[in-house]
Amino acid sequence: MKELAGRLTALDPDAGAAVRVIAYFDRLAESRAGVEALVRGAAVLAGCPARLVDPERRVHMRVEADGTRRDGEAAPDPAWPCARLSPDSAAVLWLERGAGEAEPRGTAANGLDAEYARAVPETADAQHVAVAPSVVDAVILERAAGAVRLVLDRTRGRAPADDPALVETLLDATAPEQARLHAARRLGLDLAAHARALAPLNGRPRVVPADAGPVPQTGHPSAEGNGRPGRGLTSPAAGAVSDPRGGAGVLPPAARPATPVPNAARPGAGSTASSAGLHPTPTRLDPPSEGPHRTPAGSRFPAGRLGVGPAVPVLELPRSWDGARTALRFTAEGTPQDPGPSVVHADELGGIALLARLVAPGSEPPEDVRALETAAATAPWLPATLHAVASTSSLRAAAAEINVHHSTLQDRLSQAEHLLGWPVRTPQGRLRLQLALTMRRLARP
């Protein structure tokens, strides 16, 4: 590695310095160095203070360029180069170097080998050379963040965020309380806060903090390709879903959207050549929100039909899981033939949830549901039209929902009433229609 660094330095000083950084952090990782030693190494090699902020694990650490630890309370500057320890984590490693600032060069940039760099925390003095920070800073961030993540996962008892066995234990009402507490801790949940279970149609059970933000309300077109989210009797938000019988999985709280981390600054990304590669740009991020719970990005929720359980204390998550599975039965695909909400919240169902006890999946559907199915086979437009009538405040709103003229809607409803055998434009008939559409979803196998 020394010979390679020397040759690269003759061709490109930045590339040579990047190789020395890689060798330095590899040596620290092999010797099982602690978190403070890794942050100190980043500060000394970069020639500027380095800071680690991990609100989930309550780690706040700041080391000066001379290797002295001096923790501070001030929030990180978003302009500083930084790297997240993992894409879905709030933990961030920062280099306290402002944009356009003349870059103090640390030991890596001065051609020192790994053996000398190991002694730097006790002996280094800051050397300042005004150069562009992009290459060396990016590689320091990448290697240091990856090494810090491994140490924290090993020493702080943090399990992978998608450990199926832990989620199954957490949602199992028959599991001992101590086993569920252990699973919650391993998954990084705050035992003093509330959480909720998610039941995707064809995915693993998920668990999210209750204050992690709303489930995305994207939904699916409710009718005739108009692109509007489907709405239904329960007025749940439309969005993304889970098969309660599938394997277990965990949805960790997601970090606030921020500027993507380039490969050269992302832990574990790229090869040695790409890390030393030629033009990585230091990462700029918004500071992570304090605390372990952040608003999740919509992409982190499973796509499709989703049942959302109520927010409960962590030890009561089996109850939230039961509610999520019930809510899942009230969801729809959001297509013209299966209109309705693709995401349903259990705590918004109220007394309507009692219908789930009366209509078993795959059972013989009630008479009104059979009438709906027969009518839909005759008129393919009927499910979307009736759903619009049942879920909007007026017939004009329903016509706008499915993008047809008001007179066309009136003609359709006259035909629908003839096929169904009951009126749908009276208050009683509309309630009967709403119940029939809901029971149609519940009767599915």
KOLLUM-825359 format. One record per residue: residue in one letter; y negated, x, z of N, C-alpha, C in turn. Coordinates in steps of 0.2 Angstrom, whole numbers, plus 5000, padded with zeros to 4 digits. Layout:
<recs>
AYXZYXZYXZ;...
</recs>
This chain:
<recs>
M500650045000500050005000499450045000;K499450105004498850145004498750174997;E499250194994499150224987498850174982;L499150114982498950064978498150044980;A497950044986497250034988496850084985;G497050144986496650204983496550194976;R497050184972497050174965496550114963;L496650064966496250004965495550014966;T495350054972494750074974494350114968;A494750154965494450194960494250154954;L494550094953494450054947493949994949;D494049964955493649914958493649914965;P493049934968493049944976493249874979;D493049824976493149754980493949744980;A494249754974494949744974495349794979;G495149854979495449904984495349874991;A494649854993494549824999495049765001;A495149724996495549664997496249684999;V496549734995497149754997497249785004;R496749815006496749845013496749785018;V496349735016496349675021497049645021;I497349635016498049605016498449645020;A498449715019498949755023498749755030;Y498149755032497949745039498149685043;F498149625039498349565043499049565042;D499449585037500149595037500349635043;R500049685045500249725050500149695057;L499649655058499449615064500049565065;A500149525059500649475059501349505061;E501549565059502149595061502249615068;S501649625071501649645078501549585082;R501549525080501449465083500749465087;A500249485084499649485087499349415089;G498949415094498749345096498149325092;V497949265094497349225090496749275091;E496549295097495949325098495949395094;A496549425094496549495090496449475082;L496749425080496649405073495849385071;V495549345076494849335074494449395075;R494649435080494249505080494349545074;G494949545071495049585065494649555059;A494549495059494149465054493449485054;A493149475061492449495062492349565060;V492749615062492649685061492749705054;L493249675051493349695044492749665039;A492449605041491949575037491249605039;G491249635045490549665048490049615050;C490349555052489949495054490349455059;P489949415064490349375068490849335065;A491449315068491949275066492049215071;R492149155069492249105074492749055072;L493249035077493748995076493648925079;V493648875076493448805079494048765077;D494448745083495048705082495048645087;P494648585085494548535090495248505093;E495748505088496348465090496748505096;R496648575095497048615101496548645106;R495848615105495348635110495248715110;V495248745104495148815104494448825100;H494048865104493348885102493248955103;M493248995098493249065099492749105095;R492349145097491849185093491849255095;V491949305090491949375091491449405087;E491049455090490549485086490849545082;A490349565077490649615072490849685076;D490649695082490849755085491549745089;G491849685089492449665092492349635099;T491749625101491649595108491649515107;R492049485112492049415111491449385115;R491049345111490449305114490549235112;D490849195115490849125113490149085114;G490049045109489449005109489548935108;E488948895110489048825110488748795103;A488348835100488048805094488548795088;A488348735085488848715079488848765073;P489348775070489348815064488848795059;D488648845055488148825049488648815043;P488548755040488948735034488848785029;A488348825029488248875023488748935024;W488948945030489449005031490049005027;P490349055025490949055022491549035027;C491948995025492448975030493148955026;A493648945030494248915027494648875032;R494948815030495348775035495948815036;L496248805042496948835043497448795039;S497348735038497848695033497448645030;P497648615025497248565021497048505025;D497548485029497448415033497248425040;S496948485042496748505049496048515049;A495748505055495048515057494948585059;A495448625060495348695062495048735056;V494548765058494148805053494048875056;L494048925051493848995053493249005049;W492749035052492049045049491949115050;L491549145045491149205045490449185045;E490149215050489449195051488949235047;R488949215040488549255035488249205031;G487549205031487149155027487149165020;A487049115016487049125009486449165007;G486549215002486049255000485949315005;E486249315010486149375015486449435013;A486049495014486349555013486949565017;E487549585014488149575018488349645022;P488449635028488649695032489349705030;R489549765028490249785026490649815032;G491149785033491649805039492049865037;T492549875041493049935040493449925033;A493649865031494049865025493649885019;A492949875019492549885013492349965013;N492449995019492250065019492850115018;G493450085015493950125013494450145019;L494350115025494750135030495450105030;D495950145031496650125031496850075037;A497450045037497649995042497650035049;E497950095049498050125055497350135059;Y496850155055496150165058495850095060;A495950045055495649985057495949955063;R496649965065496949945071496549965077;A496250015077495850045083495050015082;V494849985077494149965076493949925082;P494249875084493949835090493649875095;E493949925097493649965102493150025100;T493150045094492750095092492250085086;A492250025083491850015077491150015079;D490750035074490050025074489849985068;A489349945068489249905062488949945056;Q489149945050488849975045488649925040;H488049935037487749885033487649905026;V487949875021487849895014487749825011;A487249815007487049755004487449744997;V488049704998488449694992488649614992;A488849594986489049524986489649514990;P489649454994490249444999490849414996;S490849394990491349344988492049364988;V492249424986492949444986493149464993;V492849514996493149535003493149475008;D492549435008492549385013493149335012;A493249315005493749265003494449285005;V494549355004495249375006495349385014;I494849405017494849405024494949335027;L494649285025494749215027495449195026;E495649205020496349185018496849215022;R496849275023497349315027497349295034;A496749295037496649285044496749215046;A496549165042496749095043497449075043;G497849105038498549095038498849125044;A498649185046498949215052498849175058;V498249155059498049115065498449045065;R498449015059498848955059499548965062;L499949015060500549025062500649045069;V500149075072500149095079500049025083;L499548985081499448925085500048875084;D500348875079500948825078501448855083;R501548915083502048945087501948945095;T501248955097501148955104500848895107;R500548845103500348785105500748725105;G501348735103501848685102501748635098;R501448645092501248595087501748585082;A502048535081502648515077502248505070;P502648505064502448485058502248415058;A501648395055501348335055501848275052;D502348295049502748245046503448255048;D503548275054504248275057504548205058;P505048195054505348125054505648105061;A505948155064506348145070505848125076;L505248155076504848145081504448075080;V504348055074504047985073504547935075;E505147945073505647895075505747885082;T505747945086505747935093505147905096;L504547915093503947885096503947815094;L504247785089504247715087504847675090;D505247715093505847685096505847655103;A505847585104505747555110506247575115;T506847595113507447605117507447685119;A506947725116506947795118506647805125;P506847845129506547855136505847875135;E505447855140504747865140504547935140;Q504947985143504748055143504848085136;A505448055132505548075126504948055121;R504747995122504147975118503548015119;L503448035126502848075127502848145124;H503448165124503548235121503448235114;A503648185111503548175103502848165102;A502448125106501748115104501348185105;R501548225110501248285111501348335105;R502048335103502248385098501848365091;L501748295091501348275084500648285085;G500348305091499648315091499248255093;L499548205095499248145097498848145104;D498248115104497948115111498248065115;L498548075121498848035125498447985128;A497748005129497247955132496947915127;A497147915121496847875115497347825113;H497047785108497547735105497747755098;A498247725096498547745089498847685086;R498947685080499247625077499847655072;A500347605071500847625066500747595059;L500947625054500847605047501547595044;A501747535041502347525038502247525030;P502347575027502347575019503047545017;L502947515011503547475008504047525006;N503947575003504547625001504347695003;G504147695010504047765012504247765020;R504047825023504247835030503747805034;P503947785040503447755045502847815046;R502247785047501747835049501347815055;V501047865058500647855064499947885063;V499447845065498747875064498347855071;P497847895073497447885078497047815077;A496947775082496647715081495947725078;D495547775080494847785078494847835072;A495347845068495347885063495047855057;G494747795057494447765052494847705049;P494547665045494847605042495347625036;V495847585036496347595030495947585024;P496047625018495647615012495747545009;Q495147515007495247445004495147444997;T495547484994495547484986495847424983;G496447404985496747344983497047354976;H497247294973497447294966497147234963;P497147234956496847174953497247114955;S496847064957497146994959497346954953;A497046964948497146914942496846944936;E497246934930497046944923496647004922;G496847064926496547124924495747134926;N495547094930494847094932494647154937;G495147184940495047244944494747224951;R494747164952494447144959495047144964;P494947174970495447174975495747104977;G496347094977496647034979496547014986;R496346954987496246924994496746874995;G496846855002497346805003497146765009;L497646735012497546685017497346725024;T497646785024497446825031496846865030;S496546865024495946905023496046985026;P496647015024496647085026496347125021;A496147185023495847235018496447255013;A496247255007496747285002496747355002;G497247385000497347455000498047484998;A498247535002498847565001499447545005;V500447555007500947535011501647565013;S502547525017503047565020503747525021;D504247555020504847525021505047535028;P505047485033505247505040505947525041;R506347525035507047545036507147615033;G506547645030506547705027506547765033;G506547825030506547885035505847885038;A505847915044505147915048504747975045;G504047965046503648025044502948015047;V502548065047501948055051501348065047;L500848025048500148035044499648065049;P499548135048499048165053498348135051;P497948135056497248125055496948175050;A496548145045496348195039495648215041;A495548275038494848295039494348265035;R493748265036493148235032493148275026;P493048235020493048265014492548325014;A492748375010492248435010492448475004;T492048525003492048564997492748594996;P493148584991493848614991493848694992;V494348714995494348784997494748814991;P494348864988494748904982495348944984;N495748954980496348984981496349054985;A495849094984495749154987495549144994;A495249084996495049075003495549025007;R496049005003496548955006497148995009;P497248975016497849015019498449005015;G498749065013499449055010499349045002;A498749045000498749024992498749094988;G499049084983499049144978499449204980;S499549254975499849314976499349364978;T499649424980499249484981498749494976;A498949494970498549504964497949454964;S498149394965497649334965497149344971;S497449364976497049374982496549424981;A496749484978496249534976495849524970;G496049464967495849444961495049444960;L494749424955494149464954493549424956;H493549364956492949324958493049264962;P493349274968493449214972492749204976;T492549144977491949124980492049104987;P491649124992491649104999491649034999;T492049005003492048935004491448905008;R491148845006490648815010490948745012;L490948735018491148665021490648635025;D490648565026490348535031490748555037;P490348555043490648565049491148515051;P491748525053492248475055491948435061;S492048365061491848325066492248345072;E491848345078492148365084492748315086;G493248335090493748295092494348295087;P494848265089495448275085495548215080;H495148165080495148105076494648105071;R494748105064494248105059494448045054;T493948035050494047975045494548005040;P495047965039495547995034495347985027;A495448025022495348015015495847965013;G495647915008496047865006496747895003;S496647955000497247974997497847995002;R497647995008498148015013498547955015;F498447895013498747835015499247825009;P499847805011500347785006500147735001;A500247744995500047694989500547634989;G500247574988500647524987500547474993;R501047434994501047385000501047415007;L500647395011500647425018500447375023;G500847385029500747345035500447385040;V499947365043499547405048499647375055;G499947415059500047385066499447385070;P499347355076498747355080498747415084;A498047435086497947495090498147485097;V498547525099498947525106498947595109;P499047595116499147655119499747695116;V499747755116500247795113500947775115;L501047755121501747735123501947665121;E501447635119501647565116501647565108;L501747615105501747615098502347585095;P502947575099503447525096503247455095;R502747435099502447365098502047365092;S501647415091501247425085501747425079;W502247465079502747465073503047395072;D503247355077503447295076502947255072;G502247255074501747225071501647245064;A501747305063501647335056502147305051;R502747305053503347275049503247205048;T502947165053502847095051502247095046;A501747135047501147125042501347145035;L501847195035502047215028502347155024;R502647105028502947045024502447005021;F501847005024501346965021500946995015;T501147055013500747095008501047075001;A500647084996500847064989500747134985;E501047124979500947184974500247184971;G499847134971499247124969499147124961;T499747094958499747084951499647014949;P499546994943499446924941500046884943;Q500646914943501246874945501346874953;D501046924956501146924964500446944966;P500046894966499346904968499246904976;G498846944979498746944986498547014988;P498447014995498247084998498847134998;S498647194996499247244996499247275003;V498747265007498647295014498547235019;V498947225024498847175029498847205036;H498347185040498247215047498647165052;A499047185056499347135060498947105065;D498347135067497947105072497447055069;E497447045062497046995059497446935057;L498146935058498546885056498446825061;G498346835067498346785072498946735072;G498846675073499446625073499846625067;I499546645061499946645055500546685055;A500546735060501146785060501746745063;L501646685066502246645068502646625062;L502346615056502646595050503246645048;A503146705050503646755049504346745053;R504246715058504846695062505246635059;L504846595055505146535052505446545045;V505146595042505446605035505746675035;A506446675035506746745035506746775028;P506746835027506746865021507446855017;G507346835011507946815007508246745008;S507946715013508246645014508046595009;E508346535009508146485005507446465006;P506946475001506246455001506146385003;P505546365006505446305007505246265001;E505246195001505146154995504546174991;D503946184995503346194991503346264988;V503746314990503846374987504246374981;R504746334981505146314975504746284970;A504246244972503846204967503346264964;L503146304968502746364965503046404960;E503746424962504046464957504246424950;T504446364951504546324945503946314940;A503346304944502746304940502546364937;A502646424940502446484938502846504932;A503546484932503946494926503646454920;T503346404921503046364915502446394913;A501946414918501346434916501146504920;P501246554916501146624919500546634922;W500046604920499346614923499246574930;L499746534932499646494938499646534944;P500046584946500046614952499346644954;A499046684949498346714950497846664950;T497846604947497346554947497446524954;L498046504956498046474963497846514968;H498046584968497846624973497046634973;A496746634968495946634968495646574971;V495946514969495746454973495846454980;A496446484982496546484989496146534993;S495946584990495646634994494846644993;T494546604989493846604988493546544991;S492846544992492446494995492346434991;S492346434984492246384980492646394973;L492646334969492946344963492546384958;R491846384959491546434954491646504956;A491746524963491946584965492646604962;A493046554962493746564960493746584952;A493346544949493346554941493046624940;A492546644944492246714943492846764945;E493246754950493746794952494246814947;I494446764943494946774938494646784931;N493946784931493546794925493646734919;V493646674921493746624917493146574918;H492946534913492446484913492646424918;H492146404921492246344927492646294924;S492446264918492846214915493546234913;T493646294911494346314910494746314917;L494446334922494846324929494946254930;Q494546214929494646144931495246114927;D495246134920495846114916496546144919;R496446204921497046244924497346204930;L496846184934497046154941497346084940;S497046054935497345984933498045994931;Q498246044927498946054925499346084931;A499046124935499346144941499546094946;E499146044947499245994951499845944949;H499845944942500345904939501045934940;L501046004939501646044940501946044947;L501446054952501646054959501745994962;G501445944960501545874963501045864969;W500545904970500045884976499445914973;P498845884976498145904974498045974977;V497646014974497446084977496646084978;R496346034976495646034976495345994982;T495745974986495545934993495745984999;P495345975004495446025010496246025012;Q496545965012497245965014497745995009;G497545985003497946014997497846094997;R497246114998497146184998497446225004;L497446195010497846215015498646225014;R498846165011499546165009499746225004;L499246234999499346284994499346354998;Q498846365002498846435006499446445009;L499746395013500346405016500946425011;A500946385006501446395001501446464998;L500846494996500746554994501046614999;T500846595005501046645011501746645012;M502046585012502846585013503146615007;R502846605001503146634995503246714996;R502846744999502846815001503446825006;L503346785011503846795017504546785015;A504746745010505446725008505746785003;R505346835001505646884997506146925001;P506646944997507246985001506947045003;
</recs>
